[in-house]
């Protein structure tokens, strides 16, 4: 028996080495694109875009202009699964229960109501416009929660096409950037106070980086409160993905559980996200490590989105037509106006 166990070890090591060898080319390519995205943020005019958005754009450009080599495919798949999930789990370290307390009960209620109503409205509008269910849910998640991060997290249970993910990321990028420019001007015209303006930006703008740019345009207090409000909104990513996963599994069972409608896997990584939030809330992570964990998290998510870009065909993206863009615009207008009305009512 001992001889058999010993004899099996070289084969096991060879298999592990073979797996690593297949993964490395694609993993290295995606990581290189992510590193380039972080480098490009230092360029004036691009610094307002998050590395996540830049990563998928560079990945798409590489795939459609040069072509993703076949040798990179296993590593790209690894990034879309393992690296993405690791990034989402670590994202929980950036959030604490104390931040939710700083927003206050009324602010938390406004954020939660805006999120739920935006998701439901976007889902309804997607059906009206005839947009595919998977793409509709991705746009709804990106618009109502936290932009590109929510899109890729939601896709773990909706399992839409890579082109749908790219389209949804494009929507939150374009319309979130418009909010970043327009909201400071509107807030000035409406004479919104720092906390009211911060709550509005945090409850409505898609990306964290876009919220920071818009909120700090109205001063330090507005910027800090807007960032906290946005991070509180990000915390709602976990229950939303769990709810969507449960709904997708129930729908698959009703459709007979056939091969074409297999139930998606339970998103256990979301529970890891919740554990990380708990650890951050009790002070388990020293404050000095926060910049490093944040950088690692962003790099992992950027690597996953670079891999998404490396599988996205622009021709298939264009074939989706204008209806998804109209859906993204409708979601943006709704979340902006609905959250503003709530803020004005509470002010």
C-alpha positions as a printed NumPy array, in Angstrom:
array([[  0.   ,   0.   ,   0.   ],
       [  2.803,   2.41 ,   0.932],
       [  4.555,   1.615,  -2.333],
       [  1.429,   2.554,  -4.292],
       [  1.075,   5.869,  -2.472],
       [  4.723,   6.701,  -3.079],
       [  4.479,   5.714,  -6.735],
       [  1.477,   7.962,  -7.231],
       [  3.178,  11.104,  -5.98 ],
       [  5.321,  11.839,  -9.073],
       [  2.251,  11.467, -11.287],
       [  0.295,  13.793,  -8.999],
       [  3.085,  16.363,  -9.058],
       [  3.291,  16.079, -12.848],
       [ -0.438,  16.672, -13.16 ],
       [ -0.244,  19.73 , -10.886],
       [  2.675,  21.069, -12.889],
       [  0.818,  20.448, -16.13 ],
       [ -2.249,  22.339, -14.85 ],
       [ -0.108,  25.284, -13.75 ],
       [  1.655,  25.287, -17.109],
       [ -1.661,  25.477, -18.968],
       [ -2.962,  28.302, -16.782],
       [  0.122,  30.529, -16.706],
       [  0.035,  31.97 , -20.269],
       [ -3.54 ,  33.259, -20.004],
       [ -3.145,  34.317, -16.377],
       [  0.036,  36.186, -17.24 ],
       [ -1.585,  37.93 , -20.217],
       [ -4.611,  39.042, -18.175],
       [ -2.381,  40.219, -15.312],
       [ -0.194,  42.159, -17.762],
       [ -3.27 ,  43.918, -19.161],
       [ -4.438,  44.727, -15.616],
       [ -1.001,  46.189, -14.822],
       [ -1.205,  48.312, -17.98 ],
       [ -4.638,  49.557, -16.876],
       [ -3.22 ,  50.699, -13.536],
       [ -0.364,  52.416, -15.365],
       [ -2.721,  54.227, -17.726],
       [ -4.585,  55.777, -14.779],
       [ -1.684,  58.195, -14.395],
       [ -2.478,  59.667, -17.822],
       [ -4.493,  62.878, -17.577],
       [ -8.006,  62.429, -18.902],
       [ -8.025,  58.7  , -18.172],
       [ -7.552,  58.885, -14.397],
       [-11.334,  59.21 , -13.862],
       [-11.836,  55.663, -15.203],
       [-11.315,  52.766, -12.811],
       [ -8.674,  50.117, -13.602],
       [-11.535,  47.63 , -13.944],
       [-13.043,  49.519, -16.86 ],
       [ -9.661,  50.143, -18.493],
       [ -8.797,  46.441, -18.162],
       [-11.836,  45.208, -20.058],
       [-11.321,  47.868, -22.743],
       [ -7.673,  46.887, -23.258],
       [ -8.593,  43.199, -23.236],
       [-11.27 ,  43.771, -25.86 ],
       [ -8.86 ,  45.773, -28.03 ],
       [ -6.254,  43.012, -27.79 ],
       [ -8.743,  40.257, -28.632],
       [-10.325,  42.055, -31.591],
       [ -7.157,  43.569, -33.077],
       [ -4.575,  40.858, -32.372],
       [ -6.546,  37.844, -31.215],
       [ -6.358,  35.884, -27.978],
       [ -3.931,  32.971, -28.518],
       [ -5.333,  29.477, -28.021],
       [ -2.618,  28.736, -25.447],
       [ -4.07 ,  31.484, -23.238],
       [ -7.607,  30.047, -23.097],
       [ -7.196,  27.869, -19.935],
       [ -5.67 ,  30.785, -18.009],
       [ -8.383,  33.18 , -19.176],
       [-11.033,  30.722, -17.95 ],
       [ -9.177,  30.435, -14.624],
       [ -9.292,  34.239, -14.249],
       [-13.013,  34.362, -14.994],
       [-13.705,  31.826, -12.233],
       [-11.12 ,  31.616,  -9.462],
       [ -9.461,  35.038,  -9.71 ],
       [-12.812,  36.817,  -9.972],
       [-14.216,  35.039,  -6.92 ],
       [-11.062,  35.762,  -4.897],
       [-11.354,  39.456,  -5.756],
       [-15.003,  39.615,  -4.695],
       [-14.232,  37.879,  -1.38 ],
       [-11.429,  40.355,  -0.615],
       [-13.702,  43.251,  -1.568],
       [-15.433,  42.63 ,   1.758],
       [-12.348,  43.893,   3.618],
       [-13.066,  47.412,   2.339],
       [-16.453,  47.535,   4.073],
       [-17.51 ,  47.662,   7.72 ],
       [-20.736,  47.717,   9.678],
       [-19.493,  50.973,  11.238],
       [-19.67 ,  52.647,   7.814],
       [-23.324,  51.692,   7.575],
       [-23.851,  53.312,  10.974],
       [-22.215,  56.53 ,   9.753],
       [-24.753,  56.789,   6.938],
       [-27.595,  56.596,   9.455],
       [-30.918,  54.803,   9.37 ],
       [-32.579,  57.275,   7.017],
       [-29.622,  57.304,   4.632],
       [-29.422,  53.512,   4.651],
       [-33.146,  53.281,   3.911],
       [-32.772,  55.709,   0.988],
       [-29.901,  53.683,  -0.465],
       [-31.726,  50.362,  -0.058],
       [-35.008,  51.64 ,  -1.526],
       [-33.173,  53.212,  -4.469],
       [-31.275,  49.977,  -5.131],
       [-34.337,  47.722,  -5.045],
       [-36.559,  50.068,  -7.061],
       [-33.848,  50.629,  -9.688],
       [-33.293,  46.876, -10.091],
       [-37.029,  46.184, -10.399],
       [-37.59 ,  49.082, -12.811],
       [-34.675,  48.024, -15.02 ],
       [-35.908,  44.42 , -15.058],
       [-39.366,  45.594, -16.086],
       [-37.999,  47.953, -18.747],
       [-35.819,  45.159, -20.131],
       [-38.908,  43.024, -20.692],
       [-40.699,  45.94 , -22.365],
       [-37.756,  46.569, -24.701],
       [-37.286,  42.861, -25.426],
       [-33.73 ,  42.708, -24.047],
       [-32.4  ,  39.269, -23.103],
       [-32.989,  38.356, -19.446],
       [-29.295,  37.787, -18.683],
       [-28.183,  41.116, -20.156],
       [-31.071,  42.906, -18.43 ],
       [-30.018,  41.545, -15.042],
       [-26.403,  42.569, -15.62 ],
       [-27.383,  46.147, -16.523],
       [-29.798,  46.223, -13.581],
       [-27.107,  45.062, -11.149],
       [-24.46 ,  47.418, -12.495],
       [-26.832,  50.4  , -12.399],
       [-28.349,  49.696,  -8.985],
       [-25.331,  48.448,  -6.995],
       [-21.713,  49.13 ,  -7.903],
       [-20.951,  49.203, -11.608],
       [-18.471,  46.763, -13.139],
       [-17.902,  44.814,  -9.897],
       [-21.634,  44.117,  -9.608],
       [-21.836,  43.127, -13.276],
       [-19.12 ,  40.476, -13.03 ],
       [-20.38 ,  39.218,  -9.636],
       [-23.946,  38.92 , -10.941],
       [-22.741,  37.032, -14.003],
       [-21.533,  34.196, -11.781],
       [-25.192,  33.261, -11.279],
       [-26.856,  34.631, -14.441],
       [-24.12 ,  33.118, -16.668],
       [-24.71 ,  35.488, -19.577],
       [-22.422,  35.713, -22.612],
       [-19.106,  37.553, -22.311],
       [-20.427,  40.059, -24.863],
       [-23.37 ,  40.78 , -22.555],
       [-20.966,  41.427, -19.685],
       [-18.954,  43.807, -21.863],
       [-22.125,  45.611, -22.962],
       [-23.277,  46.017, -19.357],
       [-19.857,  47.331, -18.303],
       [-19.96 ,  49.787, -21.223],
       [-23.37 ,  51.051, -20.053],
       [-22.278,  51.691, -16.469],
       [-19.086,  53.34 , -17.737],
       [-20.812,  55.763, -20.11 ],
       [-23.747,  56.731, -17.92 ],
       [-21.738,  56.76 , -14.7  ],
       [-19.277,  59.134, -16.364],
       [-22.152,  61.413, -17.376],
       [-23.318,  61.472, -13.746],
       [-19.788,  62.293, -12.637],
       [-19.837,  65.423, -14.795],
       [-23.464,  66.509, -14.473],
       [-24.266,  65.885, -10.806],
       [-21.89 ,  68.483,  -9.298],
       [-23.498,  71.099, -11.572],
       [-27.036,  70.017, -10.672],
       [-26.175,  69.87 ,  -6.971],
       [-24.917,  73.442,  -7.132],
       [-28.06 ,  74.66 ,  -8.898],
       [-30.292,  72.904,  -6.346],
       [-28.158,  74.162,  -3.427],
       [-27.799,  70.67 ,  -1.966],
       [-25.86 ,  70.545,   1.296],
       [-22.673,  68.443,   1.575],
       [-24.337,  65.428,   3.206],
       [-27.382,  65.548,   0.92 ],
       [-25.186,  65.789,  -2.172],
       [-22.895,  63.027,  -0.911],
       [-25.881,  60.765,  -0.265],
       [-27.246,  61.459,  -3.752],
       [-23.973,  60.596,  -5.488],
       [-23.388,  57.531,  -3.311],
       [-26.897,  56.201,  -3.888],
       [-26.987,  56.71 ,  -7.661],
       [-23.607,  56.851,  -9.461],
       [-22.419,  53.474, -10.739],
       [-18.67 ,  53.162, -10.001],
       [-16.865,  53.932,  -6.722],
       [-14.252,  55.967,  -8.597],
       [-16.987,  57.989, -10.306],
       [-18.671,  58.696,  -6.944],
       [-15.386,  59.908,  -5.468],
       [-14.753,  62.224,  -8.426],
       [-18.274,  63.703,  -8.317],
       [-18.696,  63.97 ,  -4.549],
       [-15.315,  65.57 ,  -3.831],
       [-16.073,  68.18 ,  -6.501],
       [-18.402,  69.737,  -3.894],
       [-15.903,  69.68 ,  -1.036],
       [-14.285,  67.407,   1.55 ],
       [-17.419,  66.7  ,   3.609],
       [-19.498,  65.832,   0.547],
       [-16.699,  63.618,  -0.745],
       [-16.288,  61.668,   2.476],
       [-20.023,  61.148,   2.964],
       [-20.525,  60.208,  -0.689],
       [-17.768,  57.588,  -0.457],
       [-19.245,  56.073,   2.729],
       [-22.73 ,  56.022,   1.18 ],
       [-21.348,  54.275,  -1.91 ],
       [-19.476,  51.652,   0.106],
       [-22.666,  50.991,   2.061],
       [-24.378,  50.39 ,  -1.277],
       [-21.57 ,  48.017,  -2.316],
       [-22.253,  45.981,   0.832],
       [-25.676,  45.144,  -0.593],
       [-23.971,  43.228,  -3.415],
       [-23.897,  40.033,  -1.324],
       [-27.651,  39.652,  -0.634],
       [-28.472,  40.673,  -4.21 ],
       [-26.235,  37.981,  -5.764],
       [-27.546,  35.358,  -3.332],
       [-31.145,  36.292,  -4.195],
       [-30.441,  36.148,  -7.937],
       [-28.707,  32.777,  -7.528],
       [-31.688,  31.369,  -5.633],
       [-34.096,  32.709,  -8.269],
       [-32.027,  31.226, -11.117],
       [-31.903,  27.832,  -9.385],
       [-35.666,  27.871,  -8.804],
       [-36.287,  28.818, -12.441],
       [-34.04 ,  25.963, -13.618],
       [-35.975,  23.471, -11.47 ],
       [-39.28 ,  24.672, -12.892],
       [-37.896,  24.205, -16.403],
       [-37.13 ,  20.581, -15.631],
       [-33.404,  20.852, -14.869],
       [-32.494,  19.943, -18.451],
       [-28.973,  20.339, -19.769],
       [-29.945,  23.654, -21.315],
       [-31.342,  24.945, -18.048],
       [-28.926,  23.519, -15.485],
       [-29.083,  25.275, -12.135],
       [-26.187,  27.66 , -11.505],
       [-23.798,  26.783,  -8.69 ],
       [-24.391,  28.23 ,  -5.237],
       [-22.307,  31.441,  -5.032],
       [-20.388,  30.378,  -1.913],
       [-17.809,  33.082,  -2.537],
       [-20.466,  35.629,  -1.497],
       [-20.412,  34.061,   1.967],
       [-16.653,  34.641,   1.937],
       [-17.39 ,  38.282,   1.117],
       [-19.679,  38.482,   4.176],
       [-17.014,  36.901,   6.403],
       [-14.485,  39.502,   5.23 ],
       [-16.929,  42.309,   6.072],
       [-17.319,  40.839,   9.557],
       [-13.546,  40.589,  10.022],
       [-13.056,  44.181,   8.88 ],
       [-15.838,  45.336,  11.218],
       [-14.284,  43.802,  14.344],
       [-10.892,  45.297,  13.556],
       [ -9.206,  42.002,  12.7  ],
       [ -7.31 ,  43.657,   9.844],
       [ -4.819,  46.351,  10.981],
       [ -5.558,  49.754,   9.451],
       [ -2.035,  49.905,   8.027],
       [ -2.774,  46.944,   5.739],
       [ -5.865,  48.559,   4.161],
       [ -4.037,  50.21 ,   1.216],
       [ -2.391,  46.883,   0.344],
       [ -5.535,  44.745,   0.555],
       [ -7.426,  47.35 ,  -1.472],
       [ -4.723,  47.347,  -4.164],
       [ -4.667,  43.525,  -4.298],
       [ -8.464,  43.394,  -4.542],
       [ -8.548,  45.925,  -7.352],
       [ -5.797,  44.085,  -9.216],
       [ -7.588,  40.732,  -8.961],
       [-10.856,  42.23 , -10.226],
       [ -9.006,  44.094, -12.997],
       [ -7.324,  40.811, -14.032],
       [-10.697,  39.071, -14.188],
       [-12.16 ,  41.852, -16.321],
       [ -9.113,  41.789, -18.592],
       [ -9.872,  38.096, -19.131],
       [-13.478,  39.016, -19.883],
       [-12.249,  41.428, -22.542],
       [ -9.999,  38.729, -23.998],
       [-13.131,  36.685, -24.777],
       [-15.336,  39.521, -26.055],
       [-16.042,  39.817, -29.772],
       [-17.01 ,  43.378, -30.744],
       [-19.029,  42.079, -33.701],
       [-21.261,  40.118, -31.329],
       [-21.446,  43.171, -29.085],
       [-22.653,  45.331, -31.96 ],
       [-25.212,  42.68 , -32.935],
       [-27.083,  43.376, -29.683],
       [-28.272,  46.668, -31.219],
       [-29.498,  49.808, -29.482],
       [-32.131,  48.312, -27.183],
       [-29.655,  47.417, -24.406],
       [-28.235,  50.95 , -24.649],
       [-31.752,  52.351, -24.218],
       [-32.151,  50.068, -21.215],
       [-28.926,  51.374, -19.69 ],
       [-30.043,  54.952, -20.312],
       [-33.437,  54.278, -18.749],
       [-31.833,  52.721, -15.664],
       [-29.459,  55.688, -15.334],
       [-32.234,  58.273, -15.603],
       [-34.405,  56.372, -13.118],
       [-31.72 ,  55.883, -10.449],
       [-30.611,  59.516, -10.761],
       [-34.084,  61.073, -10.483],
       [-35.52 ,  58.597,  -7.967],
       [-32.594,  58.98 ,  -5.55 ],
       [-32.641,  62.776,  -5.933],
       [-36.348,  62.891,  -5.049],
       [-35.664,  60.783,  -1.951],
       [-32.792,  63.041,  -0.9  ],
       [-34.931,  66.186,  -1.378],
       [-37.718,  64.617,   0.685],
       [-35.296,  63.75 ,   3.484],
       [-33.346,  67.035,   3.402]])
